[in-house]
Amino acid sequence: MNTLSADRAHWDEVYSGRAEEAHSWFQADPAISMELIGRYAQSLDAPIIDIGAGASRLVDSLLAAGHSDITLLDLSEQALDAVRNRIGRNSTTVRMIATDLRQWTPLRSYAVWHDRAVLHFLTDSEGQHAYVEALTTGTGTGSTVIISAFAPDGPERCSGLPVRRYSAADLAVLLGEPFDLVECRKEEHLTPGGVTQHFVITVFKRL
């Protein structure tokens, strides 16, 4: 089994092996993501993509707020199936892409690129380069990029996998000159198990 197939099998097992609310990254109310998307999306029909959406409830909140152009991308079909089952008939209005970001070429430009806790799983330069390539292809001038990753004092592993921790400056260097850092903040995420995880939340504008 190659690395990409092994990663897909890992995440399918993660999402099929426990309830959504038991995952360490679970948020019943994705308040910060909704605040930022609400501030930077120029209209309710602005195209939004949630990278590594998993079974996140962000899509529920976006639909409830009236957003009409939503794409979810995740490596795990199991995760996206969980979303389909949860949101029911609304799933027909949401685009869902089951693929590995490292092998994906976006076919359109998104006004908002949202990533909560995906980039930090790409620990080698090849994966990070592929991420930036997809990001550059999938955004245009004026696009907003929201990336949340484990902070320098965050966990060293998650879901049994190693992660790379980032400061806002680290993320700015990785993304490069086309992306201008316009906002950053810290988040203390309390997991369902009662553990506090430190995140850095960044907002970039595509120049």
Secondary structure, 3 states (H helix, E strand, C coil): CCHHHHHHHHHHHHHHHCCHHHCCCCCCCCHHHHHHHHHHCCCCCCCEEEECCCCCCHHHHHHHCCCCCEEEEECCHHHHHHHHHHHHHHHHHEEEEECCHHHCCCCCCCCEEEEECCHHHCCCHHHHHHHHHHHHHCCCCCCEEEEEEECCCCCCEECCEECCCCCHHHHHHHHCCCEEEEEEEEEEEECCCCCEEEEEEEEEEEC
